[in-house]
Amino acid sequence: MASPSFWSSSGTNESEGSANDSDASHTPPMPQLAVVDFFFPGFSMFAGMISKYLHIDLNLYLPLLLLAGVFTVVWNYASSYLWEQLEGHFMSVVDIRTDDEIYNILMAWVANQRFSQGARRFVVNTNLNSRSWRLWYYDYDDEDDESMSEAKKKKKALSYTPSFGSHYFWYRGRLLLFRRSSKESNSFMMVSEREEISISCFGRNPWVLKELLMEARQMYLQKDEHKTLIYRGTLKPGSTEPTWQRCMARASRPFSTVILNEKTKQELIDDVTDYLRPATQRWYANRGIPYRRGYLLHGPPGTGKSSLSLALAGFFKLRIYIVSLSSITANEETLASLFAELPRRCVVLLEDIDTAGLTHTRDGNQAQPQNQSTDDDMVPGQITTGNGNTNNNTNGRLSLSGLLNILDGVASQEGRVLIMTTNHRDQLDSALIRPGRVDMIVEFGLADEGMTSAIFRAIFAHLDGDDDTAETAADIVLDADERQKLELEKAKKQAAHDARVDIQAKEFAAKVPTHEFSPAELQGYLMKHKRDAQAAIDNIEAFLEQTRKDRKEKQLKEAEEKRKAEAKRKENEAKKAEEAKKKEEEEAKKQRGTDEKTSSDKNNEAVKDEVKETKAPEKLELKAQGESRNEKLDSGYVTPASGDP
């Protein structure tokens, strides 16, 4: 009897337990879980699974979780608000524009700092320059830096900068914040173009930020200390707005390497030195004279005009701004905008100005014949028709009057050094090279005996840095006495070498005819024998003979081309004359046909008039007869009406 009772009670308990489980499964969630489930859908199901399998009641921890969430939200809002207040009232911030050269200056400084090299989140670049259209350039001169080892020259150096976010670092005992972020707008731009950079420091005095920027600028300028920066006028991508863009940085050329008369060279240096003095600017201003200076370098090709411009800019540590008048976009508005953006101390270079189509004088203008075409073919690179009419600019290109207004007009820039080069001075307009626009004219001629000797010595003389680096490194190991002895021996060898080079230079110059070959031709020949001076002397006759032969062949070829062009021109003129004659004959023929038709029409009209005149009396006679007949038929009595008596 007991067994049935036991099993029945067990069954009853089991049924009650299953019922309780089913009731628990269908129990509605607690009010707290319902609130949480409203904000986080599915949380009640997750809490039920945790309670069923892990036997953890989340209702006990729910207030703590809610408190942690509220604290997190409040902390985020409060920290953001407090940081804004702290940054706005107790911090100094400098923002860096990515479209300005200060970006390149600062990033070059940041890449060399310890916090940047040790950052766990960083950006690696082979070029730290801004990706902005006006600042982007690849400075290949960095690969030729003498301070770099041979292994680094063979590979592109990698630069590491902190990634997007906030990075703290110490500078002169002050805690600074480097922040790098990306703008959300302008999504069509690259990420590197949308970035924003700022540096912050604690304190209301920003002196530490200014010192940092000055240090970065000084470090950046040391990189280009012995280089000449070259800028070229260009247009912004996708627009017609002109601007200056840095294109390269070339090593400054020593002025002693320019092959020119020493007296002329010294006069040029003294003139530019006096012009760049601050007292000279005040002198110009006190007398109401525009503070400008212009130089004209003229001579045959290959005589060193461009080399002198580069050496002059390097000597005075000025930047060169190159203007191409042969560009298809060169017009008065574009050049005026470029000249307005020039700095006060710079060199403006207008190369080969005689090829720009502005070579005809305005005084010799003659009236153009009516039958002459104004659409003549222009030489490649020419931007004007060159017909001497410089005041009428109907094609939108640069005119001589526009160029003169840009160079020294009312709105022209002051403080710049203008250098114009040309191969044909006699082809330039007299107004372009008048005093005031061109203050000094430097003539470059073909090589004379002194210039030939100078070129030979410049190629074969022993200069500092010509020795191998291995020998220089070995000399450092020696002690003081041995080093002094070695230096004396080197000085004796160098003196003997220089004396031998002087003798060879005179011998070489004696074999080269004066005023026949350009310095560039002689330098090109000597460069082929730069390791053997005696071979250059022995083979100079063959070079001179071959050069003369090549010149003669070139002249014959040019003469043949000119004859062909002349024959073609005459043929075209004959064709045009024949076509004009045919056209005149056709017009005369048409005119004759018109005259004949007109005369026949007149004859027909005369015949018609005669016929009309003969028929007119007959018509009058018939009319008179008809009237008399009507009078005979009329009796003179009136027929009474039916109603009359």
C-alpha positions as CSV (number, residue, x, y, z in Angstrom):
1,M,0.0,0.0,0.0
2,A,2.9,2.2,0.6
3,S,4.3,1.9,-2.8
4,P,1.3,3.2,-4.6
5,S,1.2,6.1,-2.2
6,F,4.9,6.9,-2.8
7,W,4.6,6.8,-6.6
8,S,1.5,8.8,-6.5
9,S,3.0,11.4,-4.4
10,S,6.1,11.4,-6.6
11,G,4.0,11.7,-9.6
12,T,2.1,14.5,-8.0
13,N,5.3,16.4,-7.2
14,E,6.7,15.9,-10.6
15,S,3.5,17.2,-12.2
16,E,3.6,20.2,-9.8
17,G,7.2,20.8,-10.7
18,S,6.4,20.7,-14.4
19,A,3.5,22.9,-13.9
20,N,5.6,25.4,-12.0
21,D,8.2,25.3,-14.8
22,S,5.6,25.9,-17.3
23,D,4.1,28.7,-15.2
24,A,7.6,30.2,-14.8
25,S,8.2,30.0,-18.5
26,H,5.0,31.9,-19.1
27,T,5.5,34.3,-16.3
28,P,5.5,37.9,-17.7
29,P,8.9,39.7,-17.3
30,M,9.5,41.9,-14.3
31,P,8.8,45.6,-14.7
32,Q,12.6,46.4,-14.6
33,L,13.3,43.9,-17.4
34,A,10.4,45.4,-19.4
35,V,11.9,48.8,-19.1
36,V,15.4,47.5,-20.1
37,D,13.8,45.5,-22.9
38,F,12.3,48.7,-24.3
39,F,15.7,50.2,-24.7
40,F,17.5,47.0,-25.5
41,P,15.2,44.6,-27.4
42,G,15.8,41.0,-26.5
43,F,17.4,41.6,-23.1
44,S,14.6,39.8,-21.2
45,M,15.2,36.7,-23.2
46,F,18.9,36.9,-22.5
47,A,18.3,37.4,-18.8
48,G,16.0,34.3,-18.8
49,M,18.7,32.2,-20.4
50,I,21.3,33.4,-17.9
51,S,18.9,32.6,-15.0
52,K,18.0,29.1,-16.4
53,Y,21.5,27.8,-17.3
54,L,23.8,29.8,-15.0
55,H,21.4,30.3,-12.1
56,I,22.2,34.0,-11.9
57,D,19.4,36.4,-11.3
58,L,20.1,39.6,-13.3
59,N,17.4,41.4,-11.5
60,L,19.8,41.8,-8.6
61,Y,22.5,43.4,-10.8
62,L,20.1,45.4,-13.0
63,P,20.2,48.6,-10.9
64,L,24.0,48.4,-10.9
65,L,24.1,48.0,-14.7
66,L,21.7,50.9,-15.2
67,L,23.8,53.0,-12.9
68,A,26.9,52.1,-14.8
69,G,25.2,53.0,-18.1
70,V,23.9,56.3,-16.8
71,F,27.4,57.1,-15.4
72,T,29.0,56.3,-18.7
73,V,26.6,58.6,-20.6
74,V,27.0,61.4,-18.1
75,W,30.8,61.0,-18.1
76,N,31.0,61.2,-21.8
77,Y,28.9,64.3,-21.9
78,A,30.5,65.9,-18.9
79,S,34.1,65.1,-20.0
80,S,33.3,66.5,-23.5
81,Y,31.8,69.7,-22.0
82,L,34.6,70.1,-19.5
83,W,37.3,69.5,-22.2
84,E,35.7,72.1,-24.4
85,Q,35.6,74.6,-21.5
86,L,39.2,73.7,-20.6
87,E,40.4,74.1,-24.2
88,G,38.5,77.3,-24.7
89,H,39.6,79.1,-21.6
90,F,42.8,77.4,-20.3
91,M,44.6,76.1,-23.4
92,S,46.3,77.5,-26.5
93,V,45.7,75.8,-29.8
94,V,47.3,76.3,-33.2
95,D,45.6,74.9,-36.3
96,I,47.7,73.9,-39.4
97,R,46.3,74.3,-42.9
98,T,47.0,71.5,-45.2
99,D,47.0,73.8,-48.3
100,D,49.9,75.9,-46.9
101,E,53.6,75.2,-46.8
102,I,53.5,75.2,-43.0
103,Y,52.0,71.7,-43.3
104,N,55.2,70.4,-44.9
105,I,57.3,72.2,-42.4
106,L,55.5,70.8,-39.3
107,M,55.2,67.2,-40.6
108,A,58.9,67.2,-41.4
109,W,59.6,68.2,-37.7
110,V,57.0,65.7,-36.3
111,A,58.6,62.8,-38.2
112,N,61.9,63.4,-36.4
113,Q,60.4,63.5,-32.9
114,R,60.6,60.6,-30.4
115,F,56.8,60.4,-29.7
116,S,56.2,60.0,-33.5
117,Q,58.8,57.3,-34.0
118,G,57.5,55.4,-30.9
119,A,53.8,55.7,-31.6
120,R,51.8,52.5,-31.7
121,R,49.3,53.9,-34.2
122,F,51.2,55.7,-37.0
123,V,51.1,56.5,-40.7
124,V,54.1,55.6,-42.9
125,N,55.0,57.8,-46.0
126,T,57.8,58.0,-48.5
127,N,56.9,61.7,-49.0
128,L,55.6,63.9,-46.2
129,N,54.5,66.8,-48.4
130,S,50.9,67.9,-48.5
131,R,48.7,66.2,-51.1
132,S,47.1,69.5,-51.8
133,W,47.4,70.4,-55.5
134,R,49.5,73.5,-54.9
135,L,52.0,71.9,-52.5
136,W,52.4,68.4,-53.8
137,Y,55.7,67.7,-55.4
138,Y,58.3,64.9,-55.1
139,D,61.6,66.4,-54.1
140,Y,64.0,64.1,-55.9
141,D,66.9,66.2,-54.6
142,D,66.5,64.5,-51.2
143,E,67.8,61.3,-52.7
144,D,71.0,63.2,-53.7
145,D,71.7,64.5,-50.2
146,E,75.3,64.0,-49.3
147,S,74.4,63.3,-45.7
148,M,72.6,60.1,-46.7
149,S,74.4,56.9,-46.9
150,E,74.7,54.8,-50.0
151,A,72.3,52.2,-48.7
152,K,69.7,54.8,-48.0
153,K,70.1,56.4,-51.4
154,K,69.3,53.1,-53.1
155,K,66.1,52.8,-51.1
156,K,63.2,55.3,-50.5
157,A,63.4,56.5,-46.9
158,L,60.3,55.8,-44.8
159,S,58.9,58.5,-42.5
160,Y,56.6,57.7,-39.6
161,T,54.0,60.2,-38.3
162,P,51.2,59.6,-35.7
163,S,47.9,58.3,-37.0
164,F,44.5,60.0,-36.6
165,G,43.7,60.8,-33.0
166,S,45.3,62.6,-30.0
167,H,48.9,62.1,-29.1
168,Y,50.6,63.6,-26.0
169,F,54.3,64.6,-26.0
170,W,56.7,66.7,-24.0
171,Y,58.5,69.7,-25.5
172,R,60.7,71.9,-23.4
173,G,59.2,70.7,-20.2
174,R,55.6,71.4,-21.3
175,L,53.0,68.8,-22.1
176,L,51.6,69.3,-25.6
177,L,48.8,67.6,-27.5
178,F,49.2,66.7,-31.2
179,R,45.7,66.1,-32.7
180,R,45.1,64.7,-36.2
181,S,41.6,64.2,-37.5
182,S,39.7,63.9,-40.8
183,K,36.9,66.2,-42.0
184,E,33.6,64.5,-42.9
185,S,32.7,67.0,-45.6
186,N,34.0,67.0,-49.1
187,S,33.9,63.2,-49.4
188,F,35.1,63.5,-53.0
189,M,38.6,64.4,-51.7
190,M,41.2,61.9,-50.6
191,V,41.7,61.2,-46.9
192,S,45.0,62.9,-46.9
193,E,43.4,66.0,-48.3
194,R,40.6,66.1,-45.7
195,E,42.8,65.8,-42.6
196,E,43.1,68.5,-40.0
197,I,46.1,69.0,-37.7
198,S,46.4,71.0,-34.5
199,I,48.8,71.3,-31.6
200,S,47.6,72.4,-28.1
201,C,49.4,73.3,-24.9
202,F,48.1,74.0,-21.4
203,G,48.1,77.7,-20.5
204,R,46.9,80.9,-22.0
205,N,50.3,81.9,-23.3
206,P,51.1,80.3,-26.7
207,W,54.8,81.1,-26.6
208,V,55.8,77.4,-26.6
209,L,53.7,76.7,-29.7
210,K,55.4,79.6,-31.5
211,E,58.8,78.4,-30.5
212,L,57.9,75.0,-31.8
213,L,56.9,76.4,-35.1
214,M,60.0,78.5,-35.4
215,E,62.2,75.5,-34.6
216,A,60.3,73.4,-37.2
217,R,60.7,76.2,-39.8
218,Q,64.5,76.6,-39.0
219,M,64.9,72.8,-39.5
220,Y,63.0,72.9,-42.8
221,L,65.1,75.8,-44.1
222,Q,68.3,74.1,-43.2
223,K,67.3,71.4,-45.7
224,D,67.2,73.9,-48.5
225,E,70.0,76.2,-47.2
226,H,72.4,75.3,-50.1
227,K,69.7,74.9,-52.7
228,T,67.8,77.3,-55.0
229,L,64.1,76.9,-55.0
230,I,62.4,77.1,-58.4
231,Y,58.7,77.9,-58.9
232,R,56.7,77.8,-62.0
233,G,53.4,79.5,-63.0
234,T,50.6,77.0,-63.5
235,L,46.8,76.7,-63.2
236,K,44.8,75.1,-60.4
237,P,43.4,71.7,-61.5
238,G,39.9,72.1,-62.7
239,S,40.0,75.9,-62.9
240,T,41.5,78.8,-64.7
241,E,43.0,80.5,-61.6
242,P,46.8,80.8,-61.9
243,T,49.2,80.2,-59.0
244,W,52.8,79.5,-58.3
245,Q,53.9,75.9,-57.7
246,R,57.2,74.7,-56.4
247,C,58.7,72.3,-59.0
248,M,62.2,71.6,-57.8
249,A,65.1,72.6,-55.6
250,R,68.5,72.6,-57.3
251,A,71.9,72.9,-55.7
252,S,73.1,76.5,-55.6
253,R,75.6,77.1,-58.3
254,P,78.8,78.9,-57.3
255,F,79.1,82.2,-59.1
256,S,82.7,81.4,-60.0
257,T,81.6,78.6,-62.3
258,V,79.8,81.1,-64.6
259,I,82.1,81.7,-67.6
260,L,81.8,85.4,-68.1
261,N,84.1,88.5,-68.2
262,E,85.2,89.0,-64.6
263,K,84.6,92.8,-64.8
264,T,81.1,92.3,-66.1
265,K,80.4,89.7,-63.5
266,Q,81.6,91.9,-60.7
267,E,79.5,94.9,-61.9
268,L,76.4,92.7,-62.0
269,I,77.0,91.4,-58.4
270,D,77.6,95.0,-57.2
271,D,74.5,96.3,-58.9
272,V,72.2,93.6,-57.4
273,T,73.8,93.9,-54.0
274,D,73.2,97.6,-53.9
275,Y,69.6,97.1,-55.1
276,L,68.7,94.5,-52.4
277,R,70.0,96.7,-49.5
278,P,67.2,98.0,-47.2
279,A,68.6,101.6,-47.5
280,T,68.2,101.4,-51.3
281,Q,64.5,100.7,-51.0
282,R,64.0,103.8,-48.8
283,W,66.1,105.8,-51.3
284,Y,63.7,104.7,-54.1
285,A,60.6,105.5,-52.0
286,N,61.9,109.0,-51.0
287,R,62.4,110.0,-54.6
288,G,59.2,108.4,-55.9
289,I,61.0,105.9,-58.2
290,P,59.4,102.5,-58.6
291,Y,61.5,99.9,-56.6
292,R,62.2,97.6,-59.5
293,R,65.3,96.3,-61.3
294,G,65.6,94.7,-64.7
295,Y,68.4,92.9,-66.5
296,L,68.7,91.7,-70.1
297,L,71.0,88.8,-70.9
298,H,71.5,88.3,-74.7
299,G,73.8,86.3,-76.8
300,P,74.0,83.1,-78.9
301,P,72.6,79.8,-77.5
302,G,74.9,77.9,-75.1
303,T,76.7,81.0,-73.8
304,G,75.5,80.7,-70.1
305,K,72.5,83.0,-69.8
306,S,70.3,80.6,-67.8
307,S,73.3,79.5,-65.8
308,L,74.0,83.1,-64.7
309,S,70.4,83.5,-63.6
310,L,70.6,80.3,-61.4
311,A,74.0,81.4,-60.0
312,L,72.7,84.9,-59.3
313,A,69.7,83.5,-57.4
314,G,71.9,81.1,-55.4
315,F,74.4,83.8,-54.6
316,F,71.8,86.1,-53.0
317,K,69.6,83.2,-51.7
318,L,66.6,84.2,-53.7
319,R,63.9,82.0,-55.2
320,I,63.4,81.8,-58.9
321,Y,60.0,82.2,-60.5
322,I,59.9,81.1,-64.1
323,V,57.3,82.6,-66.4
324,S,56.6,80.9,-69.8
325,L,55.3,83.4,-72.3
326,S,55.0,80.7,-74.9
327,S,52.4,78.9,-72.9
328,I,49.0,78.6,-74.5
329,T,47.4,79.9,-71.3
330,A,49.7,83.0,-71.1
331,N,47.5,86.1,-71.3
332,E,47.4,89.4,-69.7
333,E,45.0,88.4,-66.9
334,T,46.9,85.3,-66.0
335,L,50.3,87.0,-65.9
336,A,48.9,89.9,-63.9
337,S,47.6,87.5,-61.2
338,L,50.9,85.6,-61.1
339,F,53.0,88.8,-60.7
340,A,50.6,90.1,-58.0
341,E,51.5,87.0,-55.9
342,L,55.2,87.4,-56.1
343,P,57.2,88.0,-52.9
344,R,59.2,91.2,-52.6
345,R,62.6,89.6,-52.8
346,C,62.8,87.1,-55.7
347,V,64.1,86.6,-59.2
348,V,61.6,86.5,-62.1
349,L,63.0,84.8,-65.1
350,L,61.6,85.3,-68.6
351,E,63.6,83.0,-70.8
352,D,63.8,83.3,-74.6
353,I,61.5,86.3,-74.7
354,D,62.2,86.7,-78.5
355,T,60.3,83.4,-79.2
356,A,57.0,84.8,-77.6
357,G,55.9,86.6,-80.8
358,L,56.6,90.1,-79.3
359,T,59.6,90.8,-81.5
360,H,58.3,93.6,-83.8
361,T,58.7,97.2,-82.9
362,R,55.7,99.4,-82.7
363,D,57.4,102.3,-84.4
364,G,57.8,100.4,-87.6
365,N,54.2,99.3,-87.9
366,Q,52.8,99.6,-91.4
367,A,49.2,99.4,-92.6
368,Q,48.4,95.8,-93.5
369,P,47.2,95.4,-97.1
370,Q,43.5,94.7,-97.4
371,N,44.1,91.4,-99.3
372,Q,46.6,90.0,-96.8
373,S,45.3,87.3,-94.7
374,T,45.5,87.7,-90.9
375,D,45.4,84.0,-90.2
376,D,49.0,83.3,-91.1
377,D,50.6,80.2,-89.6
378,M,52.6,80.8,-86.4
379,V,55.9,79.3,-85.3
380,P,55.4,76.5,-82.7
381,G,55.5,78.2,-79.3
382,Q,54.5,81.6,-80.6
383,I,51.5,83.1,-78.8
384,T,50.9,86.2,-81.0
385,T,50.7,86.6,-84.7
386,G,53.7,88.9,-84.7
387,N,52.3,91.4,-87.2
388,G,53.4,94.4,-85.2
389,N,49.9,95.3,-84.1
390,T,50.5,95.0,-80.4
391,N,47.7,97.2,-79.2
392,N,44.9,95.2,-80.7
393,N,44.5,92.0,-78.8
394,T,41.5,90.3,-80.4
395,N,42.5,86.7,-79.9
396,G,42.8,86.8,-76.1
397,R,46.5,86.2,-76.0
398,L,49.3,88.2,-74.6
399,S,50.1,91.5,-76.3
400,L,53.2,93.7,-76.0
401,S,51.2,96.5,-74.3
402,G,49.8,94.0,-71.8
403,L,53.3,92.7,-71.0
404,L,54.6,96.2,-70.5
405,N,51.8,97.1,-68.1
406,I,52.5,93.9,-66.1
407,L,56.3,94.6,-65.9
408,D,56.1,98.3,-64.8
409,G,52.5,99.4,-64.9
410,V,50.7,101.1,-62.0
411,A,49.7,97.7,-60.5
412,S,53.0,95.9,-61.0
413,Q,54.9,94.3,-58.2
414,E,57.9,96.0,-56.6
415,G,61.0,94.5,-55.0
416,R,61.7,91.8,-57.6
417,V,64.7,91.2,-59.8
418,L,63.6,90.7,-63.4
419,I,65.9,88.8,-65.8
420,M,65.0,88.4,-69.4
421,T,67.1,86.3,-71.8
422,T,67.1,86.4,-75.6
423,N,69.2,85.1,-78.4
424,H,68.4,88.0,-80.7
425,R,68.4,91.4,-79.0
426,D,67.8,93.2,-82.3
427,Q,64.4,91.5,-82.7
428,L,63.0,92.8,-79.4
429,D,60.7,95.8,-79.3
430,S,62.5,99.0,-78.3
431,A,59.8,99.7,-75.7
432,L,60.5,96.4,-74.0
433,I,64.2,97.1,-73.3
434,R,64.1,100.9,-72.8
435,P,65.9,102.3,-69.7
436,G,63.6,101.9,-66.6
437,R,62.4,98.5,-67.7
438,V,65.9,97.1,-68.4
439,D,68.6,98.8,-66.2
440,M,71.5,96.7,-67.2
441,I,72.3,94.8,-70.4
442,V,74.8,91.9,-70.2
443,E,76.1,90.5,-73.5
444,F,77.2,86.9,-73.8
445,G,79.5,86.1,-76.6
446,L,81.3,83.1,-78.1
447,A,84.3,81.8,-76.2
448,D,87.5,83.8,-76.4
449,E,90.9,82.7,-75.2
450,G,90.3,83.6,-71.6
451,M,86.9,81.9,-71.4
452,T,88.3,78.8,-73.0
453,S,91.1,78.6,-70.4
454,A,88.6,79.2,-67.6
455,I,86.4,76.3,-68.9
456,F,89.4,74.0,-69.1
457,R,90.5,74.8,-65.5
458,A,86.9,74.5,-64.2
459,I,86.7,70.9,-65.6
460,F,90.2,69.6,-64.6
461,A,91.1,71.6,-61.5
462,H,91.1,69.7,-58.2
463,L,88.3,70.8,-55.9
464,D,87.2,69.9,-52.4
465,G,85.1,66.7,-52.4
466,D,86.8,65.2,-55.5
467,D,88.6,62.6,-53.3
468,D,87.0,59.2,-52.6
469,T,85.2,58.8,-49.2
470,A,87.3,55.7,-48.4
471,E,90.5,57.7,-48.5
472,T,89.0,60.5,-46.4
473,A,87.8,57.9,-43.8
474,A,91.3,56.3,-43.7
475,D,92.9,59.7,-43.0
476,I,90.9,60.2,-39.8
477,V,92.6,57.1,-38.2
478,L,96.0,58.7,-38.4
479,D,97.5,60.6,-35.5
480,A,98.2,64.3,-35.6
481,D,101.7,64.3,-36.9
482,E,101.0,61.8,-39.6
483,R,97.9,63.7,-40.6
484,Q,99.8,67.0,-40.8
485,K,102.5,65.3,-42.9
486,L,99.8,63.8,-45.2
487,E,98.1,67.2,-45.6
488,L,101.4,68.8,-46.6
489,E,102.0,66.1,-49.2
490,K,98.4,66.7,-50.5
491,A,99.0,70.4,-50.7
492,K,102.2,69.9,-52.7
493,K,100.4,67.5,-55.0
494,Q,97.5,69.8,-55.5
495,A,99.8,72.8,-56.2
496,A,101.7,70.7,-58.8
497,H,98.4,69.6,-60.3
498,D,97.1,73.1,-60.5
499,A,100.3,74.3,-62.2
500,R,100.0,71.5,-64.7
501,V,96.4,72.3,-65.4
502,D,97.3,76.0,-66.0
503,I,99.9,75.0,-68.6
504,Q,97.4,72.6,-70.2
505,A,94.7,75.2,-70.2
506,K,96.9,77.7,-72.2
507,E,97.8,74.9,-74.6
508,F,94.2,74.0,-75.1
509,A,93.1,77.6,-75.6
510,A,95.8,78.2,-78.2
511,K,94.3,75.4,-80.3
512,V,90.7,76.7,-80.1
513,P,89.9,79.6,-82.4
514,T,88.4,82.6,-80.6
515,H,84.8,83.7,-81.1
516,E,83.8,80.6,-83.1
517,F,82.5,78.1,-80.6
518,S,80.1,78.5,-77.7
519,P,81.1,77.7,-74.1
520,A,78.5,75.0,-74.0
521,E,80.1,73.2,-77.0
522,L,83.6,73.3,-75.4
523,Q,82.3,72.2,-72.1
524,G,80.4,69.3,-73.7
525,Y,83.6,68.2,-75.4
526,L,85.7,68.4,-72.2
527,M,83.1,66.5,-70.3
528,K,83.8,63.5,-72.5
529,H,87.5,63.6,-71.4
530,K,87.0,64.7,-67.8
531,R,89.4,62.0,-66.5
532,D,92.2,62.7,-69.1
533,A,93.2,66.3,-69.7
534,Q,95.9,65.4,-72.2
535,A,93.5,63.4,-74.3
536,A,91.2,66.4,-74.5
537,I,94.1,68.5,-75.8
538,D,95.2,65.8,-78.4
539,N,91.7,65.3,-79.8
540,I,90.6,68.9,-80.0
541,E,91.5,69.4,-83.7
542,A,89.3,66.4,-84.7
543,F,86.4,67.9,-82.6
544,L,86.8,71.3,-84.2
545,E,86.8,69.8,-87.7
546,Q,83.8,67.6,-87.0
547,T,81.9,70.5,-85.4
548,R,82.5,72.7,-88.4
549,K,81.4,69.9,-90.7
550,D,78.2,69.4,-88.7
551,R,77.5,73.1,-88.8
552,K,78.0,73.3,-92.6
553,E,75.7,70.3,-93.1
554,K,73.1,71.9,-90.7
555,Q,73.3,75.2,-92.7
556,L,72.9,73.4,-96.0
557,K,70.0,71.5,-94.6
558,E,68.4,74.6,-93.3
559,A,69.0,76.4,-96.6
560,E,67.4,73.4,-98.4
561,E,64.4,73.6,-96.1
562,K,64.1,77.3,-96.6
563,R,64.2,76.8,-100.4
564,K,61.6,74.2,-100.2
565,A,59.4,76.4,-98.0
566,E,60.0,79.3,-100.4
567,A,59.0,77.2,-103.4
568,K,56.0,75.9,-101.6
569,R,55.0,79.4,-100.7
570,K,55.4,80.6,-104.3
571,E,53.4,77.6,-105.5
572,N,50.6,78.4,-103.0
573,E,50.7,82.0,-104.1
574,A,50.5,81.0,-107.8
575,K,47.5,78.7,-107.0
576,K,45.8,81.5,-105.1
577,A,46.5,83.9,-108.0
578,E,45.1,81.4,-110.5
579,E,42.1,80.7,-108.4
580,A,41.5,84.5,-108.0
581,K,41.9,84.9,-111.8
582,K,39.3,82.1,-112.5
583,K,37.0,83.7,-110.0
584,E,37.3,87.0,-111.7
585,E,36.7,85.4,-115.1
586,E,33.6,83.7,-113.7
587,E,32.3,86.9,-112.2
588,A,33.0,88.7,-115.5
589,K,31.1,86.0,-117.4
590,K,28.2,86.3,-115.0
591,Q,28.3,90.0,-115.4
592,R,28.2,89.8,-119.2
593,G,25.2,87.4,-119.0
594,T,23.4,89.8,-116.7
595,D,24.1,92.7,-119.0
596,E,22.8,90.8,-122.1
597,K,19.7,89.8,-120.2
598,T,19.1,93.4,-119.2
599,S,19.5,94.7,-122.8
600,S,17.1,92.1,-124.2
601,D,14.6,93.0,-121.6
602,K,14.9,96.6,-122.5
603,N,14.4,95.8,-126.3
604,N,11.3,93.9,-125.5
605,E,9.9,96.7,-123.5
606,A,10.7,99.2,-126.4
607,V,8.8,96.9,-128.9
608,K,5.8,96.8,-126.5
609,D,5.8,100.5,-126.2
610,E,5.8,100.9,-130.1
611,V,2.9,98.5,-130.4
612,K,1.0,100.4,-127.8
613,E,1.7,103.7,-129.6
614,T,0.4,102.4,-132.9
615,K,-2.7,100.9,-131.3
616,A,-3.6,104.1,-129.4
617,P,-4.9,106.2,-132.4
618,E,-7.0,103.3,-133.6
619,K,-8.6,103.0,-130.2
620,L,-9.4,106.7,-130.1
621,E,-11.0,106.6,-133.6
622,L,-13.2,103.6,-132.7
623,K,-14.2,105.4,-129.5
624,A,-15.2,108.5,-131.4
625,Q,-17.3,106.5,-133.9
626,G,-19.1,104.7,-131.0
627,E,-20.0,108.0,-129.4
628,S,-21.5,109.5,-132.7
629,R,-23.6,106.4,-133.2
630,N,-25.0,106.7,-129.7
631,E,-26.1,110.3,-130.4
632,K,-28.0,109.3,-133.6
633,L,-30.0,106.7,-131.8
634,D,-31.2,109.2,-129.1
635,S,-34.6,111.0,-130.2
636,G,-34.7,113.5,-127.4
637,Y,-38.1,112.4,-126.0
638,V,-38.6,110.9,-122.5
639,T,-40.9,107.9,-122.2
640,P,-43.5,108.6,-119.6
641,A,-44.0,106.3,-116.6
642,S,-47.1,104.2,-116.2
643,G,-48.5,106.4,-113.4
644,D,-47.9,109.8,-115.3
645,P,-50.7,111.5,-117.3
